[in-house]
Amino acid sequence: MLTKFLVVALIGTAVLLSFVDNTDNVPWQEGDSIIVAPEGYLTKLRKGSFDWVSQENLEGYHKNIYEQQEKERLAKLQNLFDENTNVCINGKDPATLTQQQYINEFISGPCNPVALLPGLSGTSLQVKVDCEVLKAQSPDIFSNCGWQTCNSAQFWLKKPHNEYRLWISGTTSPMAVIMTSKKDKCFGDIIHLNYDSTKTNPADRYTDHTGLSVTWYGNTPESKPDGECGLGAIYEISDDYIVKAAMCDSKGYHSMSDLLKTMGYKTGLTAQAIPYDFRKSIAASESQRYLKRTINQFYDLTGKKTYILGHSLGTLHSTNVMYELTQDEKDKKVAGIMAMGGPLLGATKTWKATLGGDDGFLVDILIGDVGVNYYAQNKMIHSASSVSDLYPKDTFFRHADKEWMKEIKKRQQAEKQYQSTGQFPTTDFGLDWFPTPSSTCGAGFEARDDTCQLHVQDLTEPFLIVEGRQYVAKEESLLKAIEDNIVPDAAAQLKHFYDETRRPKSEEILHPGVPMIIVYGAHSTVPYVMTYNQNPREVTSQSNDFYFPDDVQRTIGDSTVVTASAVVPGIKWIYEHKNGQAIHPTKIVEYCSEFNGSQSSVYDSVKNGERQFTESGYLGLQCQCRNGDVKIDKCSHPCMINDPYLVGFLADLLKSNQKSVLTQTSYSEEQIKNISDQCSNLI
């Protein structure tokens, strides 16, 4: 009888275990919940309050909000999509074409291939967990993530999944970025990189903690089915409905990707996302290899030049590749770069996060004590050399006596006169290709008036003041700022980062050698000069918590990048082109400008059926936030790439009618299929 009982008990236990999953899909004991209002703002529901609902049970609510937002987004784009359906393949339905037929239609069609590079934090990251190794080698991380076992049979204990979305993770994930406690450590531990400065190759200097492997979403066994040859990593940065409903920051290249698919592009064959681990410097990034392969592969396949789209930090990744190619390669294979919100002279805002944390870090989710806590920010920022790529450049010191810089200074003085007297000079006020001050560029924004002003800051001014000490954008001053205000171990590593991220051609702002389109914003404000009354090193060391600037002076920009950082290199390149010192043209395109009305195109003429981009100068491009039509944050730095006006501008850019050097592709059906299946550009 006892034997029968034990057998039944064992069978029952086995059956029970087959239905019990002790992986940590949902925390067993939930705390406060976060809810998104239909208007898009967040609020916290305290556990124990009368209106508290568990985070898991809010999933359907947030899904409905997101789906409604999607309907509204697509409705705004519908006319554009209707006008451009399969335009790149001569109106043919790609589903009815073989791969070879598809490429041949693209060859005879009007479009250029295209590559898309996201900005800092614009690539979704995935982490693989080797449970046994992590538990043995990094028990603190294992414990900080709430994991207790690697054994499924111990169903009363939590064990990790094989993989997680790390950036941006869901609200019920152990590594959620929407943190409700200062004690949450899982995300900070996993996002942190180890660094070995003794390695010769920058790419070899970085390692994840033993038992963890972080890469872009789509580059792991579990994420690959949704990877779309890299596009899945930049299309939307999160798969969590609360994040997607609350933050336009998480949308990635959402609308532009939808446009490309509508136009008839195929990922890996005529359009290529270039995802990368944004924690690492440009020198160490896989993006450099990926972009070179893409340019070569697309030319071999289609006989056409590739347009490169770079958003924010992705702009610097793009131009760096241009500096490494020969002029012959660029003239043959690259149509141009569209730099959107590019911090070409750096971003002083990065110092805020470096010194004491950033209260604007994922600002839409920082409500009280909700958001990316100090522990996580400190772990991420002090191990991410990509932040050093964004340190402010010494351009205004280095090039002070150049003629093009004198033109900028002349315009600065004219605008200062206007701001103090209400009158512009009646004679020469510099940069005669820029709209006259009497013209209208603004569209009813609070940050500026509507006159056409350049809004370029004087970047010789201090960007950081600590206990009265002033720091400027010069090497010795930047290194002194690190030494004075950051704990020694972290300071030593940041100095190594600084050395690794030196890019001489970028510092000289040499022309990239391809047609340049610089999309910039002058409709919002940006942190510009940060003042700390106490030393951040001392305050954060004692409190182990944030210390935000006591005063922040703001200036004109796109909410993240000051105007000068985005446009000054373009002004130099325009000067060089107009004076016969550069072959290729540059256009600076002011996002949220009324100057050109509703029509903006970089193309100046048509020759033998091909649209020509030959002239340098200024263009205005409207935005959805004009005259308060949409809230200004929807046109902020991270969100601008989903604006229907900019998406439409891209559609026009890609339809250059460039004639291919091929009449048909030399690749066989099987070869093209292998390129597509293997996603060979991203190897």
Secondary structure, DSSP 8 states (H G I E B T S, - for coil): -HHHHHHHHHHHHHHHHHH---B-SS-SS---EEEE-TTS-EEEE-TTSTT---TGGGHHHHHHHHHHHHHHHHHHHHHHHHHTTTGGGTT--GGGS-HHHHHHHHHHSS---EEEE--TT-S-EEEEE-HHHHHHH-HHHHHHTT---S-TT-TTS-B--SEEEEET--TTSTT-SSBS-TT--HHHHHH--EE-TT-SSGGGGEE--TTEEEEETTSSTTTGGG-TTTHHHHH-S---HHHHHH-GGGGTTHHHHHHHHHHT--BTTTEEE----TTS-GGG-THHHHHHHHHHHHHHHHS--EEEEEETHHHHHHHHHHHHS-HHHHHHHEEEEEEES--TT--THHHHHHHH--TTTTGGG-BTTBBS-HHHHHHHHTT-GGGGGGS---HHHHTTTSHHHHHHHHHHHHHHHHHHHS---SS--S-TTS--TTSB---S-TTS-SB-------TTS-SEEETTEEE-SSHHHHHHHHHHHS-HHHHHHHHHHHHHT--HHHHTT---SS-EEEEEE-SEEEEEEEEESS-HHHHHHHHSS----SEEEEEEESSSSBHHHHHHHHHHHHHHHHTTS-SS-EEEEEET--TTTT---S--EEETTEEE----EEEEE--TTGGGSS-GGGGSTTTGGG-HHHHHHHHHHH------S-SS-S--HHHHHHHHHHTGGG-
